[in-house]
Amino acid sequence: MPKVLIKDAWAQTLGPDGHVCDEVAYLREIRDTLADDHTLDNMYPRLHAGGVVQIKCSDGVVDDTTQYILMHIDTNTQAKVPARVHKRLVISPVGEPIHDLKSIDELIVVVGDVMAAHSAIVKRCGLLHRDLSDNNIMFCRDDDGVKGMLIDFDNACRVTDVQNMEQPGCVGTLPFMSIGNLEHSKVKRTVLDDWESLLYILCWIGTFNINQADQDCGAVRDLLIQKWQTGSAADVATLKRQYMHEISYFVEYILNPISQVQEYQNLLKLLLNLRATLFDNQRVSPSAQGCKKSLPSWAITMGISQPEVPSPSDIQFLDRDVDPAITDSFARRAEIAGVLADELLEVTSKFRNEALDRIRNTK
């Protein structure tokens, strides 16, 4: 029996957008579906056992839930308490937090592994993680080096369910949420929202340093990126739109502080490539680039129009078959999310392999 972790949690039964939360069922499906792919071993939690905790009481054996605990309290009070169910999961391997990694190259390897697992889970299991954060990316270390692991599927949702939501909920960890998530946008959530979260995680780690022993919070106290965790969701979204839409803002406000650390040059290159592939991809039309919003209805009524851009019907563009009436860049990219996600995976895989070579060459 491998070394295992027992996760004891009071999990929500429904997410903020009404989807069913069931990490046990999702991990069981991931385990069974990906069991034959040993290239992904230890890149996601392997479920050994799990389920709802039951308690013996005068009513017999019942599920341990907030509803049962509060059953004798008045209904008004009950309504104020989120419905949660007590679950225990036995999983392996036991990972370490990414802030214990020894170098940026190790971080790049871990990110490559995590996104390879993420991609397989999306494509083969039809599940979207929806809460990528620095706490949900871990690693395992052995004689061969490090391997990344994506954990915590509490907020996961079936791809088909999340795409059919009329008003997707605001799910995730504030500093790393995608712009659409922060804005409660009606644009359907896709795998690109998770990739956007990864970009923000790497910006965050690059700014505050990978290893906690090297972090100097005083040196970054006045940086605008601090507002990612202290501002309102709307304010954080506005800042991110500004940073990501214009490469000059991205360089000045995000990359400049990171560039001060010589060892972080390969992280800078990775960040530039991820942002370019996600927001400035030259294979999509100008309408699908950047962080443009659709004009509100009142502006259209007044005759205000979007700036003229080349037609997206040009055969060279990946979004050539997307309705030209869709002018929101996020909405256009959502229609070709799978293709763009494959390109992003190529980026992280390439950087992972290069980082692995550098690590091996230094031994």
C-alpha positions in Angstrom: 0.0 0.0 0.0 1.5 3.4 -1.0 1.7 6.3 1.5 -1.7 7.9 1.4 -3.4 11.1 2.5 -6.8 11.1 4.2 -8.8 14.2 3.2 -11.6 15.0 5.6 -13.8 17.8 4.2 -17.2 19.3 4.6 -18.0 19.7 0.9 -20.7 21.7 -0.7 -23.4 19.7 -2.4 -24.1 22.4 -4.9 -21.7 25.0 -6.3 -22.6 28.7 -6.6 -23.8 28.2 -10.1 -26.0 25.2 -9.2 -23.8 22.4 -10.4 -23.4 19.2 -8.4 -20.2 19.0 -6.4 -18.9 15.4 -6.0 -15.1 15.1 -5.8 -15.4 11.4 -4.9 -17.3 10.6 -8.0 -15.0 12.7 -10.2 -11.8 11.2 -8.8 -13.2 7.7 -9.3 -14.0 8.5 -12.9 -10.6 10.0 -13.5 -8.9 7.0 -12.0 -10.8 4.5 -14.0 -10.6 6.4 -17.3 -6.9 7.2 -17.1 -5.7 4.0 -15.5 -4.1 2.8 -18.7 -2.1 5.9 -19.3 1.0 5.5 -17.2 2.6 8.7 -18.5 0.1 10.5 -16.2 1.0 8.4 -13.1 1.2 10.6 -10.0 0.0 13.7 -11.9 -3.5 13.5 -10.3 -4.8 12.1 -7.0 -5.5 8.4 -7.2 -8.6 7.6 -5.2 -8.4 4.4 -3.1 -11.6 4.9 -1.1 -14.0 7.6 -0.4 -17.5 8.5 0.4 -19.9 10.2 2.8 -19.3 9.9 6.5 -22.2 8.2 8.3 -23.0 8.5 12.0 -25.0 6.2 14.2 -27.8 7.9 16.1 -31.2 7.3 17.5 -32.6 7.5 13.9 -30.2 4.7 12.9 -27.3 5.3 10.5 -27.5 8.6 8.7 -25.3 10.7 6.4 -23.3 13.4 8.3 -24.7 16.6 6.8 -25.4 20.1 7.8 -29.0 19.5 7.1 -29.2 16.7 9.6 -27.1 18.5 12.3 -29.4 21.6 12.0 -32.7 19.7 11.6 -34.0 21.0 14.9 -33.1 24.6 14.3 -35.6 27.0 12.8 -35.8 27.1 9.0 -34.6 30.7 8.7 -31.4 29.9 10.4 -31.0 26.7 8.3 -31.3 28.7 5.1 -28.3 30.9 6.1 -26.0 27.8 6.4 -24.7 26.4 3.1 -25.6 22.8 2.5 -22.6 20.6 3.1 -21.9 16.9 3.4 -19.0 15.3 5.4 -16.8 13.3 3.2 -13.5 11.4 3.6 -11.2 10.4 0.8 -8.1 8.2 0.8 -5.8 9.3 -2.0 -2.2 9.0 -3.2 0.4 10.1 -3.8 1.1 12.6 -1.0 2.4 15.8 -2.7 4.4 18.8 -1.5 3.4 22.5 -2.0 5.0 24.2 -5.1 6.6 26.8 -2.8 9.0 24.0 -1.7 10.4 23.6 -5.2 14.1 24.4 -5.5 14.2 26.3 -8.8 12.2 27.9 -11.6 13.1 25.0 -13.9 11.5 22.6 -11.4 8.4 24.8 -11.4 8.3 24.7 -15.2 8.5 20.9 -15.2 5.7 20.7 -12.6 3.5 23.1 -14.6 4.0 21.0 -17.8 3.0 17.9 -15.9 0.0 19.5 -14.3 -1.4 20.8 -17.6 -0.8 17.5 -19.4 -3.0 15.9 -16.7 -5.5 18.7 -16.9 -5.7 18.3 -20.7 -6.3 14.5 -20.4 -9.0 15.0 -17.8 -10.8 17.5 -20.0 -10.6 15.4 -23.1 -11.0 11.9 -21.8 -13.2 12.5 -18.7 -15.0 15.6 -19.8 -14.3 17.4 -16.5 -13.1 21.0 -16.0 -11.2 21.7 -12.8 -12.2 25.4 -12.5 -10.0 26.2 -9.5 -6.4 26.3 -10.5 -4.4 28.0 -7.8 -0.9 27.9 -6.3 -2.4 25.6 -3.5 -3.9 23.1 -6.0 -0.7 22.5 -7.9 1.7 20.2 -6.0 4.6 18.0 -6.7 6.3 14.7 -5.8 10.0 14.2 -5.7 11.9 11.0 -6.2 15.3 9.9 -7.6 14.3 10.9 -11.1 13.4 14.5 -10.1 10.0 16.2 -9.7 6.6 15.5 -11.1 3.6 17.9 -10.9 0.2 16.9 -9.6 -3.2 18.7 -10.0 -5.3 18.3 -6.8 -8.6 19.4 -5.3 -11.5 18.7 -7.6 -14.1 20.2 -5.2 -15.2 22.8 -7.8 -14.9 20.6 -10.9 -17.8 20.4 -13.3 -18.6 18.5 -16.4 -17.6 20.4 -19.5 -21.1 20.0 -21.0 -22.8 21.3 -17.9 -20.7 24.4 -17.5 -21.0 25.3 -21.2 -24.8 25.1 -20.9 -25.1 27.4 -17.9 -27.0 30.6 -18.8 -25.1 32.4 -16.0 -22.0 30.6 -14.9 -21.1 31.2 -11.3 -18.0 32.9 -9.9 -15.8 29.9 -9.0 -12.2 29.7 -7.9 -9.5 31.6 -6.0 -9.7 35.4 -6.3 -6.1 36.3 -7.5 -6.2 33.5 -10.1 -9.7 33.7 -11.5 -10.2 34.4 -15.2 -11.6 37.7 -16.2 -14.9 36.2 -17.3 -15.2 34.4 -14.0 -14.5 37.6 -12.0 -17.1 39.6 -14.1 -19.8 36.9 -13.8 -19.7 37.1 -17.6 -22.4 35.2 -19.6 -19.6 34.0 -22.0 -19.5 30.2 -21.5 -16.7 28.9 -19.4 -14.2 26.7 -21.1 -10.8 25.1 -20.7 -9.4 28.5 -21.6 -10.5 29.9 -18.2 -8.3 27.4 -16.5 -5.4 28.2 -18.8 -5.9 31.9 -18.0 -5.7 31.0 -14.3 -2.4 29.2 -14.9 -1.0 32.4 -16.4 -2.0 34.4 -13.3 -0.5 31.8 -11.0 2.8 32.0 -12.8 2.7 35.8 -12.7 2.0 35.6 -9.0 4.8 33.2 -8.2 7.3 35.1 -10.4 6.5 38.3 -8.5 6.5 36.9 -4.9 9.3 34.3 -5.7 8.9 30.6 -5.9 10.4 29.6 -2.6 9.0 31.1 0.6 12.5 31.5 2.0 13.3 33.9 -0.7 10.2 36.0 -0.6 10.4 39.6 0.4 6.8 40.9 0.7 8.1 44.4 1.5 9.8 44.7 -1.9 6.5 44.1 -3.7 4.1 45.8 -1.3 3.3 48.6 -3.6 2.9 46.6 -6.8 -0.5 46.7 -8.5 -0.6 42.9 -8.6 -1.2 43.0 -4.8 -4.7 44.2 -5.6 -5.4 40.8 -7.2 -6.1 39.5 -3.6 -7.4 42.7 -1.9 -9.6 44.3 -4.5 -13.2 43.5 -5.4 -13.8 41.0 -8.2 -14.8 43.8 -10.5 -11.6 45.8 -9.7 -9.4 42.7 -10.2 -11.0 42.0 -13.5 -10.5 45.6 -14.7 -6.8 45.4 -13.8 -6.3 42.1 -15.5 -8.0 43.3 -18.7 -5.6 46.2 -18.8 -2.5 44.0 -18.1 -3.4 41.3 -20.6 -4.9 43.4 -23.4 -1.8 45.5 -24.0 1.7 43.9 -24.1 3.2 47.2 -22.9 1.2 47.1 -19.7 2.0 43.4 -19.2 5.7 44.1 -19.5 5.7 47.2 -17.3 3.4 46.0 -14.5 3.9 42.2 -14.5 7.2 41.3 -16.1 9.4 44.1 -14.9 9.5 43.0 -11.2 10.1 39.4 -12.3 12.9 40.4 -14.6 14.9 41.7 -11.6 15.7 38.0 -10.7 18.3 36.6 -13.2 17.3 33.0 -12.5 13.7 33.8 -13.6 14.5 34.5 -17.3 13.0 31.2 -18.5 9.8 31.9 -16.5 9.6 35.3 -18.3 9.8 33.5 -21.7 7.1 31.1 -20.6 4.8 33.9 -19.5 5.3 35.8 -22.8 4.5 32.7 -24.8 1.4 31.8 -22.8 0.0 35.3 -23.0 0.7 35.6 -26.7 -1.0 32.2 -27.4 -4.0 33.1 -25.3 -4.5 36.8 -25.9 -2.5 37.8 -29.0 -2.7 34.6 -31.1 -1.9 35.6 -34.6 -3.9 32.5 -35.9 -7.1 34.1 -34.8 -8.8 37.2 -36.2 -8.2 40.6 -34.6 -11.8 40.3 -33.2 -10.7 37.3 -31.1 -7.5 38.9 -29.8 -7.0 40.8 -26.6 -9.6 41.5 -24.0 -12.3 43.3 -25.9 -15.9 43.4 -24.6 -19.1 43.6 -26.6 -20.7 47.0 -26.5 -23.6 47.3 -24.1 -27.1 47.6 -25.6 -27.4 51.3 -24.8 -24.3 52.1 -26.7 -25.5 50.2 -29.8 -28.9 52.0 -29.5 -27.0 55.3 -29.7 -25.2 54.2 -32.8 -21.8 53.7 -31.2 -20.0 51.0 -33.1 -16.9 48.8 -32.6 -13.7 49.8 -34.5 -13.5 48.2 -37.9 -11.4 45.1 -38.0 -10.6 42.7 -40.8 -13.3 40.1 -41.4 -12.9 36.9 -39.4 -14.0 34.9 -42.4 -10.5 35.0 -43.8 -9.4 31.4 -44.3 -6.2 31.8 -42.3 -8.1 32.5 -39.0 -9.0 29.7 -36.6 -12.3 31.5 -35.8 -13.3 32.0 -39.5 -16.5 29.9 -38.9 -17.5 31.8 -35.7 -20.5 34.1 -36.2 -19.1 37.6 -37.1 -21.7 39.1 -34.9 -19.8 37.8 -31.9 -17.5 40.7 -31.1 -16.5 39.9 -27.5 -12.9 38.5 -27.9 -13.5 36.0 -25.0 -16.7 34.7 -26.6 -15.0 34.2 -29.9 -12.1 32.3 -28.3 -14.6 30.2 -26.4 -15.9 28.9 -29.6 -12.5 27.5 -30.6 -11.3 26.7 -27.0 -10.2 23.2 -27.8 -7.8 24.2 -30.6 -6.3 27.0 -28.5 -5.9 24.8 -25.5 -3.9 22.3 -27.6 -1.6 25.2 -28.7 -1.2 26.2 -25.0 -0.3 22.6 -24.1 2.3 22.6 -26.8 3.9 25.7 -25.1 4.0 24.2 -21.6 5.2 20.8 -22.9 8.1 22.5 -24.9 9.2 24.6 -21.9 8.9 21.5 -19.6 11.2 19.4 -21.8 13.7 22.2 -22.1 13.7 22.7 -18.3 14.1 19.0 -17.7 17.1 19.0 -20.0 18.7 21.9 -18.1 18.1 20.1 -14.7 19.7 16.9 -16.0 22.7 18.7 -17.4 23.4 20.3 -14.0 23.6 17.0 -12.2 
